[in-house]
């Protein structure tokens, strides 16, 4: 069974060794052919996880996106072709992590939240250092208990398994020294690849804003609030000391590849009840330069769910803006119909319901909407 195999993987990865030779960082792809017995066991187990991730259908199947993300990693780590492999996970959670064998996982939610290729490269460069410096082995040797990891891993990654296994990955963050090492060497990789390094701290500022908005206490991408602030401070200091003006951001090409994920992310957040995240995204002054005009509907839904004083009016305004900007988009008509029905304005409600059903004749809630219309006659 899948769960049994995963349990075996976890035990193998976390089991100790009688001898522990010094951990030597990788200098290039050739070093991956000269692993110790301990490293070979860990790599084998990590490959098992890769296989199970594929079988469990957690990966986002988009060949063009996969090729694009892998290409960015290739720019950052040209000496590791075929060894560092990036996989996109289908999850709205803002996470990325590295396995001991060079597999880097990055969630669609994180990709959708970033603004440009330079920011994505910051995450990939940082994770790549965790692999080349074998930080997972150092983590593994220092893990005292995997219980805390297994109880929260599914929640913070969006993947409901692999808890024990991930105790030796980068998902929970490492010691301050190891994270700073990943910052510094990742920064060097960004510079060498010609990226705008000023985007590095911005990347983590977005993540910190998410942690604060949702009042998250559990381990969360590069650890908790203090860990994220540490990343921001570290990268700001690196930019101050070594950053060069300019560099490649890649906003247009990033938008071309990531744009389709953004509306889906908004929908996922609302389905999970995370209206705070939608408000955080769409109330930024430049939000609608990145998100499609249909996002006005999701903003309206976020206001409706928050339901603070004045939010009902804000929601209606957002729905009406969506109708004006994307008249063939059905959901805001339904939302407006429900609003006016609750307000006792039956004529307006019926009109919006009729338009909704015209645009979405196969809507799953058609029977309910028709019932509402009949009750208003």
N, C-alpha and C positions, 0 to 999 in steps of 0.2 A: 504494500500500500504506500501511497505518496507520503503520508504523515510518518509512517515507520521509517522510510528511507531518509526523510529529513532529520528525524531524531538521531539516526545513526551518523549522518553527516555532522550534526552538531557535536556529538560526543567525540568523534574523531578530531574535529577541529580544535576542540577545547581541551582534549586530553593532554596531559603533561608528558615530558620526555625525561629520561634519566639523565641525559647529558644535554647541555644547552650551549652549543658553540656560539662564539660572538656573531652578532648580526651584522653582515656587511651589506651596504646599500648597493643597488644595481647601478652600474655605470653605462650599461647599454643592453641591447637585446641579447647579445651573446652570453651575458651573465645569467640569463634565465635557463641556460643549459647546464649550469654548474650549481645546482641547488643542493642544500644539505638534505639529509633524510627527513628532518623535521619539516623543512620547507616543501619538500615533495609531497608529504602527506597533506599539508595545508592546501597546496595547490590542487591536489586531486579532489579534496573535499569542496573547494571553491568551484571547481568545474562541475561537480555534482549539483551544486546550487544553480549554476548557470542552466544546466539541463532541466532542472525542476522548474525554474522560472519560465522557461519556454513551454514546458508541458502544461503548466498551470495557467497559461494564457494571460500572464501579467504584462507582457511586452506590448508596446504600441506598434502596430504593424503599418509602417509608412516607409517605404524603401527610400524615397527622396529625402525625407527628414533624417532617417538613419544615416544615409550617406553624407548628408551635410554636417551632422554633429560629429561623425567619425572623421570627416575631413578637417574640422577645426582641431580635434585632438591630434591629428597627424601633424598639423602646423606646429603645435606646441611640443610634441615629442617625436620628432622625425626619426630618432634612432630606435624607436620601439614599434615599427610597423609589424602588425600581426600579433603583437603581444598585449598592447593596451587597446582594449575593445570597449567601445561605449554602447550601452543598451538603453533605450528609452522605455521607461515604465509607464504604463497607463494608470496614472493616479493623480488626483488633484493636490495631494500633499506636496508641500514645498521641500523636497528633499533630494539629495544625491549622496552616493556613498561608493567607496572603492572596496573591492575584494582583494585578498592577498595575491591572486593570480593575474591581476591587471584588468579585471572586468570592472568597468565604471558604470554605475546605474544612475540615471538622472530622470526625474519624474516629469511628466507632461505639465503638471501644475507649476513646477519651478520654471520650466522653459517658457510657459505662457506669461509668467509674471515679470520676466526680465525684458529689457528694452532693446538690447542690441547684442551683436556677436561678441563684443569685447567683454560684456558682463558674463555671458555664458562661458567664455574662455577663462574667465577668472575662476569660476567654479571647477571647470575641468582641469585647469593647471594645478589648483590646490589639491584636488583629489589624486591627480597623477603623482604628486610628490609622496603622498601617503603610500602609494604602491612602490615607487622606486626606492624609497627610504625604508621600506619594509616595516612601516609603523604598526601594521596589524600584528606582526610577530611580537613586537615589544608590548603591544596591548595584551596579546594572548598570554604572555608570560606573567603579566601583572594582574590579570583578572582573578579576583578572589571568589566571586560568585556570579553566576550568569542569571540568577533569578530575576533581578530587577530589569535586565535587558529583555528577557523573554516576555515579561508582563506588559511592557509598554511598546515593544517594537512595532506591532501591527498598527497601533494607533498613530504613531508618529510617521510611519512610512507609507501608510495606505496599503500595506501588504500584510495580510493576516497570518503570517507564518514566519519561520526562520529566526525566531527570537534568539535562541541560544547561539545559533550560527553567527548572527551578526554582532555578537559581543566582540569579535575580533575584526570587525570592519570599522569604517570611519564614521558610521552613523551617529555614534554617541560622543564623538569628539575624543581627542587625546589629551595628554598633559599639555600644559601651557608651552613648554619648550618644543614639543613635537608640532603643535599647531603653528607656532611661530616659525619653525623650520619650513613647514608647508607654505606659510605665507611668503617667506623670503624667497624660496626657490621657485614657487609658483609665479611670483612677481617677476623674477628673472626670465622665466619662460614666456610670460606675456610680452616683456620688452623685446626679447629676441625674435618673437614672431611678429613684431611690429604693431601690437595693439595699443590702444589708448589706455594707459594704466590708471588714468584718473577715474575710470569706470569701476575699478576694483572695489573701493570702499562703498560706492553707490550700491553695488550688488548686495552687500550685507546690510546696508541701511534699509533696503526693501524688506529683507527677511526679519530684521529687528522690529520694523513697524508692524509686521504681521504677528509676531510674538506678543507685542504689546496690545494690539487691537483685540486679539483673542484671549488675552490674559493666560497665556500658556505657561505652565510650570514644568511639564515633563521634558525630558531630553528632546531636542528639536534641532534638526540640521545645524551642525557645528555647535551643538550643546545648547545650553539655556541662554537667557538674556545676557548674563555676564560673558559667556563665551562668544556670542555674536558681537557684543561691544568690543571685546578684545580683538576680533578680526577687523572691525572697522578702524580701531585705533592703530592696529599694526599696519594696515594697508595705507592709512593716511600718512603715517610716519615714513613708510617706504616711498610713497609718492613725493613727499617733501624732500627726502634725501636723494633719491635716485631717479625720480620721474622726469621724463623728457616731454616737452610740449608736443601736442598733437598725437598722431597715431591713428590706427584704423579702428573705427567703431562698428561698421557694418550694419547700420540700422535698416537700410532698405532690403538687403538680402535676408536679414533676420526676419523682418516682417513678412517677406514672401514665404518663408518656410514655417514660421511659427503662427502667423496670423490666424489660420483656421482653428488653432487650439484655443484661442482666447475666448470666443463666445461659448465654446464647450466648457471651459473652466468656470465661467460665470454660472452656467446651468448646473454644473456639479456642486458648486458652493451652495447654491440655493436649495438643491435637493438635500444637502447635508445640514441645512439650517444655518449655514455660516454667512448670514447676511452682512456681518461686520466686514468680512473680507471683500465682498462685492462693493460695499460703501468705500472701503479703503482704496480700492482700485479705481472706481469710477468717479470719485469726487476729487481726484487729482486734476489740476487745471489742464493738463495735456492729455487726459485719458482718452478722449475721443479722436485723437490723432492716431491712436494705436488700435482702439477697439471699434468694431463696426457700428453703424448707427442703430442697429437692432439692440445694442447694449443699453439703450435708453429704457427698454422694457425691463431688463434685469435690474437696472437702478430703481425703477418703480417698485418692483417686487421686493427689493431690499428695504426700501422705506416702509412698504406695507408690513413686512415681517417685523421690523424694529418697532413700529407703532408708537413712537414718541409723539409728543404734542406737535402738531403741524405736519407730521409725516404723511397723513392721508392726502393733504393738498400737494405735497411734493411728489407723491406717488402718481397722482392724476396728471400732474404736469409732465412727468417723465413718460408715462404711457402715451399721452397726447403727442409728445415730441417724437416718440417712436412711430406713431401712426403717420405723422407728417413726413418723417424722413424715409420710412420704409412702408409705404401704404399696402404692399402685398404681404406683409409679415403678420400672421394671424394672431399670435398670443396677446398683444396689447388690446385688441378689440374685446377679447374675452375678459381681460382684467377690467377694462372700462365698463363692460356690461355688468359685471358683478358689483363694481363700485356703485354705479347708478341704481342698480336694483336694491342694494342695501339702503341707499339714500331715499328710496321711494320715488325716484324719477324714472318711472316705468317706460315712458316713450323713448327716452335716450337709451336706456338699458336694452330694450328690444331691438333698437337700431344697431347697436354695437354687436349684440348676439347674432343678428342676422348676417352682418358682414363677416363675423368670425366663421360662421358655418359655410358661407360662400367661399371663403379662402381655404378652409380646412374641412372639406366635405366628409373626410374619413376620420375626423377627430374622435379619439377614444371616448370623450365625454359628450358626444353629440346628443345622446339620449337625455342627459341631464340638462343641457342647454335648451333643448326643445321643450322640456318640461317647464323650465323657468319661463320661457316665452309664452307658453300656453297659460300659465298662471297669471301672467300680466295682462292678458286680453280681457 
